[in-house]
Amino acid sequence: MRNLDVTTLRSFVAVADAGGVTRAAGFLHLTQSAVSMQLKRLEELLGLELLDRSGRTIALTASGEQLLVYARRMVALNDEVISRLTDQAYEGEIVLGVPHDIVYPAIPQVLKQFHAAFPRVKVHLVSSYTRALKEQFGRGECDLILTTENNVEPGSETLCRKPLRWIGAPGGAAWRQKPLKLAFGRLCTFRPRVVEALDAAGIPWDVIVETESDRTIEATVSADLAVHTMIEGTEPPHLERIEHGGALPDLPMQLINLYGAQSKKGVVQDTLGDFLRRAFAGADPVRLKAV
């Protein structure tokens, strides 16, 4: 395998742009002989003549013209990598707030992509309830937040619309019991609409677990002691969607909204916003913005 050297490619591009070795050497802060030697090494590596030296001025051969296209791209990519990894502008911390129930499966992939793009920027992930995240965002404690809401709020952008689903233990029977036993978080925004749907359907219910711990809810539901609701596609592998055949009411759609991506505070925040858009652009993607 033969490997091209970026330094020789940079000299080659400089000679092509300057129209000669002497001027290119001045731009590169090298001696004329050093530039000439780099060009010679490049030609020997490729086994091609890149410069037509027969005239009074240097011109590119057909092979040189072809190489110039690639050389420009390789030099530019090299400079972009160096800038991205070492530029002080791409250091620091960005705070991302995400509700507990939509961290998986999308957010780990977003964090992985962002770290690859900005390895010197730390993402501080805050996982909480929508209400708490909006309060933190309002106080300037989060740069970007995701929320689960029923409508498009001022300053937000809706990434997708997904239904709530009844969730229970694999093969469980808790959903057949009356009154229906529920497990919910104290600040869960789904709870009022779930209760409203049950009341409208005339189904008695009882909240047997009211907690701030998602693990407590998952343990209770996994034990088939209660049922829960989650946005479609976010249920963990140890729980499953209840196929109730109409015995339970249909639940309303939920919007996953993004706050902070419209402020255009720089390439770091814009890029994280783009990664979040792509991650949640699944079924029924929408692009609704509130002002």
CORSUL-V430119 format. One record per pair of residues at least 24 apart in sequence whose C-alpha atoms are under 7 Angstrom apart, sorted by the first residue. I is the first residue (numbers start at 1). J is the second residue. Records with the same first field share a line. If there is no record, write none. Layout:
I=J / J
This chain:
6=75
8=38 / 39 / 42
9=71
10=75
11=35
12=39
13=68 / 71 / 72
19=58
20=58
85=119 / 120
90=118 / 120 / 121
91=120 / 121
92=121 / 122
93=121 / 122 / 123 / 124
94=122 / 123 / 124 / 143
95=123 / 124 / 125 / 142 / 143 / 144
96=123 / 124 / 125 / 126 / 142 / 143 / 144 / 145
97=125 / 126 / 127 / 133 / 142 / 144 / 145 / 146
98=126 / 127 / 128 / 145 / 146 / 147
99=127 / 128 / 129 / 130 / 146 / 147
100=127 / 128 / 129
101=234
102=234
104=234
105=234
106=279
110=275 / 276 / 279
114=272
129=187 / 188
143=260
144=259 / 260 / 261
145=258 / 259 / 260
146=256 / 257 / 258 / 259
147=256 / 257 / 258
148=254 / 255 / 256 / 257
149=254 / 255 / 256
150=254 / 255
151=255
152=290
153=290
154=290 / 291
155=259 / 290 / 291
156=257 / 258 / 259 / 289 / 290
157=257 / 258 / 259 / 287 / 288 / 289 / 290
158=255 / 256 / 257 / 258 / 286 / 287 / 288 / 289
159=256 / 257 / 258 / 277 / 280 / 281 / 285 / 286 / 287
160=255 / 256 / 280 / 281 / 284 / 285 / 286
161=253 / 254 / 255 / 256 / 284 / 285
162=231 / 232 / 253 / 254 / 255
163=231 / 232 / 251 / 252 / 253 / 254
164=229 / 230 / 231 / 232 / 251 / 252 / 253 / 254
165=229 / 230 / 231 / 232 / 241 / 251
166=228 / 229 / 230 / 241 / 242
167=227 / 228 / 229 / 230 / 239 / 240 / 241 / 242
168=221 / 222 / 224 / 227 / 228 / 239 / 240 / 241 / 242
169=221 / 222 / 223 / 224 / 239 / 240
170=239 / 240
172=224
173=224
174=224 / 225 / 226 / 227
175=227
178=204
179=204 / 205 / 206
180=204 / 205 / 206
181=205 / 206 / 207 / 208 / 226 / 227
182=206 / 207 / 208 / 209 / 226 / 227 / 228
183=207 / 208 / 209 / 210 / 217 / 226 / 227 / 228
184=209 / 210 / 211 / 217 / 228
185=210 / 211 / 212
186=210 / 211 / 212
194=251
197=249 / 251
198=249
201=249
